[in-house]
Amino acid sequence: MSSTVPGARPKNWLVESILVTIFCCLPFGIVGIINAAKVNSSFDAGDFAGADKASKDAGKWTKIGFFIGLGVMVLYAIAVFAFGMTGLMGSQS
């Protein structure tokens, strides 16, 4: 995106970043929120390239936080299942 010609306001990812912070991965969600907050202020100040970069960074960190949080939850579920099965097998002998 050009820094002199405004296009449409880039997506700010604020809602998604907040949800990732609450439910998935706090550190990456916070970075997403910080970048999401920069999108609108940069766009309104006329820094269209900066707004576009902040939008891309917010999206990147939000997606990273989501997938890391999802991976941790899946690994936790596998561990609970595996240790639960071990406990059941041990108590039946």
C-alpha positions as CSV (number, residue, x, y, z in Angstrom):
1,M,0.0,0.0,0.0
2,S,1.3,3.4,-0.9
3,S,2.1,5.9,2.0
4,T,0.5,8.8,0.1
5,V,-2.8,7.3,-1.3
6,P,-5.3,6.1,1.3
7,G,-7.2,2.9,0.6
8,A,-9.7,1.2,2.8
9,R,-8.9,1.1,6.5
10,P,-6.9,-2.1,7.2
11,K,-8.4,-4.7,9.5
12,N,-7.2,-3.9,13.1
13,W,-7.5,-7.5,14.6
14,L,-8.5,-6.0,18.0
15,V,-11.3,-8.3,18.9
16,E,-9.4,-11.4,17.7
17,S,-6.3,-10.3,19.7
18,I,-8.4,-9.8,22.9
19,L,-10.0,-13.2,22.5
20,V,-6.6,-14.9,21.9
21,T,-5.2,-13.1,25.0
22,I,-8.1,-14.3,27.2
23,F,-8.5,-17.9,25.9
24,C,-5.2,-19.0,24.2
25,C,-1.9,-17.4,24.7
26,L,-1.4,-14.3,26.9
27,P,2.0,-13.0,25.6
28,F,1.2,-13.3,21.9
29,G,-2.2,-11.9,22.4
30,I,-0.8,-8.8,24.2
31,V,1.6,-8.2,21.2
32,G,-1.4,-8.5,18.9
33,I,-3.4,-6.0,21.0
34,I,-0.5,-3.5,20.9
35,N,-0.2,-3.7,17.1
36,A,-4.0,-3.7,16.7
37,A,-4.2,-0.4,18.6
38,K,-1.7,1.1,16.2
39,V,-3.7,0.4,13.1
40,N,-6.5,3.0,13.5
41,S,-4.2,5.7,15.0
42,S,-1.7,5.3,12.2
43,F,-4.4,5.4,9.5
44,D,-6.0,8.5,11.0
45,A,-2.7,10.2,11.2
46,G,-2.2,9.6,7.5
47,D,0.5,6.9,7.9
48,F,-1.2,4.4,5.6
49,A,1.9,2.2,5.2
50,G,2.4,2.1,9.0
51,A,-1.3,1.2,9.4
52,D,-0.9,-1.6,6.9
53,K,2.2,-2.9,8.6
54,A,0.6,-2.7,12.1
55,S,-2.4,-4.7,10.7
56,K,-0.2,-7.4,9.2
57,D,1.8,-7.6,12.5
58,A,-1.4,-7.8,14.6
59,G,-2.8,-10.5,12.4
60,K,0.5,-12.4,12.5
61,W,0.8,-12.4,16.3
62,T,-2.9,-13.1,16.8
63,K,-2.6,-16.2,14.5
64,I,0.6,-17.4,16.2
65,G,-1.0,-17.0,19.6
66,F,-4.1,-18.9,18.5
67,F,-2.3,-21.8,17.0
68,I,0.1,-22.1,19.9
69,G,-2.8,-22.0,22.4
70,L,-4.6,-24.6,20.3
71,G,-1.5,-26.8,20.2
72,V,-1.1,-26.6,24.0
73,M,-4.7,-27.5,24.6
74,V,-4.4,-30.5,22.3
75,L,-1.2,-31.7,24.0
76,Y,-2.9,-31.2,27.4
77,A,-5.9,-33.3,26.3
78,I,-3.6,-36.1,25.0
79,A,-1.6,-36.1,28.3
80,V,-4.8,-36.2,30.4
81,F,-6.1,-39.1,28.3
82,A,-2.8,-41.0,28.4
83,F,-2.2,-40.6,32.1
84,G,-5.9,-41.3,32.8
85,M,-5.7,-44.5,30.9
86,T,-2.5,-45.4,32.7
87,G,-4.2,-44.8,36.0
88,L,-7.2,-47.0,35.0
89,M,-5.0,-49.8,33.8
90,G,-2.9,-49.7,37.0
91,S,-6.0,-49.8,39.3
92,Q,-7.5,-52.8,37.5
93,S,-4.6,-55.2,38.0
